[in-house]
Amino acid sequence: MSLVGKKRLLVITTAAIALVAVTAAAQDNQEAERIAHNVCANCHGKDGNSISPLFPRLNGQRADYLIAQLNAFRDHTRADPHARAFMWGMAQALSENTIKGLAAY
């Protein structure tokens, strides 16, 4: 294969990988939005502004904070009573990408 052919193959391969990554990210974002609307909103409010003192307000929280909290729920390292009762089970099935998508949402 010539140098030009190798460069073309590299460009095509790079573009294909980027397309797959963008498609996967879009699917992760759609999944995160679906979870936020259909699951999180039940306790934290549809716009993330909970009116219950049992469920914290999520709207306006920093993404890195939410990621840390969701990971702690998933890993069972956040052990306050409400975390055990409500969030351990909720966070157990969340992938890292879904957690990032939820935090960004």
C-alpha positions in Angstrom: 0.0 0.0 0.0 1.3 3.4 -0.9 1.9 6.2 1.6 -1.2 8.1 0.2 -3.3 4.9 0.6 -2.1 4.4 4.2 -3.0 8.1 5.0 -6.4 7.7 3.5 -7.0 4.5 5.5 -5.9 6.3 8.6 -8.2 9.2 8.0 -11.1 6.9 7.2 -10.5 4.8 10.3 -10.2 7.8 12.5 -13.4 9.3 11.1 -15.2 6.0 11.7 -14.0 5.8 15.3 -15.1 9.3 15.9 -18.5 8.6 14.5 -18.9 5.6 16.7 -17.8 7.6 19.7 -20.2 10.5 18.9 -23.1 8.0 18.4 -22.4 6.3 21.6 -22.2 9.6 23.5 -25.5 10.6 22.0 -27.1 7.3 23.1 -25.6 7.8 26.6 -27.1 11.3 26.7 -30.5 10.1 25.6 -30.4 7.3 28.2 -29.4 9.8 30.9 -32.2 12.2 29.9 -34.7 9.3 29.9 -33.6 8.2 33.4 -33.7 11.8 34.7 -37.3 12.2 33.5 -38.6 8.8 34.4 -36.7 7.9 37.6 -34.9 10.8 39.2 -37.8 13.2 38.8 -40.1 11.0 40.9 -38.2 12.1 44.0 -36.0 15.1 43.0 -38.7 16.9 41.0 -39.1 17.1 37.2 -36.7 20.1 37.0 -34.4 18.8 39.8 -35.9 21.2 42.4 -37.1 18.8 45.1 -39.8 20.1 47.5 -39.2 17.3 50.0 -36.5 17.6 52.7 -35.8 13.9 52.2 -34.6 14.4 48.6 -32.0 17.0 47.8 -32.2 19.6 45.1 -30.2 18.5 42.1 -30.7 21.5 39.9 -27.7 23.8 40.0 -25.3 21.2 41.5 -21.9 20.9 39.9 -21.4 17.9 37.6 -18.3 16.7 39.4 -20.2 16.7 42.7 -23.0 14.7 41.3 -20.6 12.2 39.7 -18.9 11.7 43.0 -22.2 11.2 44.8 -23.6 8.8 42.3 -20.4 6.8 42.3 -20.5 6.7 46.1 -24.1 5.4 46.0 -23.2 2.8 43.4 -20.1 1.7 45.4 -22.0 1.7 48.7 -19.4 4.1 50.2 -22.0 6.7 50.9 -23.8 5.1 53.8 -26.2 7.6 55.4 -29.6 6.1 56.0 -31.3 7.8 53.1 -28.6 6.7 50.7 -29.0 3.1 51.7 -32.8 3.3 51.5 -33.2 5.1 48.3 -30.1 5.5 46.2 -28.0 2.3 46.6 -30.4 0.4 44.4 -31.0 3.2 42.0 -27.4 3.8 41.3 -26.3 0.1 41.2 -27.2 -0.3 37.5 -25.8 3.0 36.3 -22.7 2.8 34.0 -20.0 5.4 34.3 -21.1 7.0 31.0 -24.7 7.2 32.3 -23.6 8.8 35.5 -21.6 11.4 33.6 -24.7 12.0 31.4 -27.0 12.4 34.4 -24.5 14.8 36.0 -24.3 16.9 32.8 -28.1 16.9 32.4 
